Amino acid sequence: MNTHLLAPLTTTGVGGPAAGFVRASTKAGIVAAVAAAQDAGEDLLILAGGSNLVIDDAGYPGTVLQIATEGVAIGDALPDGRVRVDIAAGHPWDDAVAQTLAAGLSGLEALSGIPGSAGATPVQNVGAYGSEVAHTLLGATVYERATGKTTDFDNAALGFGYRDSLLKRTTVNGSPAFVVLSVSFALERRDDSAPIRYAELARTLGVAAGERADAAAVRAKVLELRASKGMVLDKEDRDTYSTGSFFTNPVVPASVLEVLPEGAPNFPVDTPGMVKLSAAWLIDKAGFAKGYGLPGTPGESVAGGRAALSTKHTLAITNRGDASSADILAIARAVRAGVLDRFGIELHNEPLLIGCAL
């Protein structure tokens, strides 16, 4: 194992060196690397697409395992008529979505364009445009570090919540109790999409919320919308050098709406008496406009123009070329403090913060 700079392996482009680095392209290789780190008592950081973590400039003192397994297997029909799809943990997520659609299967189209690997999607219960992984995930095959056993967790056992799961709750500083080896989905064999749950997406597709649309058209529209917000990776566009949404949409008591400005966006959630607010709206209304932090903006002094909110979306904190993790976090702290001061609502980070904190 050799010292390995981590910044180039993340979508934000920050992070110091790893004390140890292993790249595994097979399930057996993943298990062997995890077991070796466990036996040595070393901290372990799992990395695949590098799209959902901010690593400290000092680096990582333990072993970083880059999961590079690939493969999408279209299986047989399940008893309920849906089709099982097994995806290797390291497989690029958007490619997996594209392959399922090419095979005539729908259900993942609204999750198009999300960066990172398939194995990471259940950790965060990744979601976008009204869809989330929990809607179609059958389960995940995981390696349990404490016992050295490989286990299959079904959807219920993963304990999904909003951008949350058992896998995330048992991860400490990026070091997981369970390492995902593969994920399985149950998808419908049909040309049209799952019901469109997100109003903006439904409107741009010309259908009513709850209706279906052509699945390929949904994917194309989602990619278009994500690109317009800087949420599709593009090496030529600094607005895409980010973790995507840095803050989750806060879920708060419905009574909070009484003290927010009229028209504040809010969405129903499964928990009675609670609503979900738009973090992007809160950030903007607290005085942090798109591009906050760029040279010539009120936030330039926060990180010297090296890090800034995206010019396309207030939820993304971007590396403008030579930002450090400290610069990214400085913008995040300023935004979080401003929203708390203006609305009394504390925002929480969506990406994992490795060796650093807000």
Secondary structure, 3 states (H helix, E strand, C coil): CCCEECHHHCCCCCCCEEEEEEEECCHHHHHHHHHHHHHHCCCEEEECCCCCEEECCCCEEEEEEEECCCCEEEEEECCCCCEEEEEECCCEHHHHHHHHHHCCEECCHHHCCCCCEHHHHHHHCCEECCEEHHHCEEEEEEEECCCCEEEEEECHHHCCECCECHHHHCEECCEECEEEEEEEEEEEECCECCCCCCHHHHHHHCCCCCCCCEHHHHHHHHHHHHHHCCCCCCCCCHHHCCCCCCECCCEEEHHHHHHCCCCCCEEECCCCCEEEECHHHHHHHCCCCCCCCCCCCCCHHHHCCCEEECCCCCCCEEECCCCCHHHHHHHHHHHHHHHHHHHCCCCCECCEEECCCC
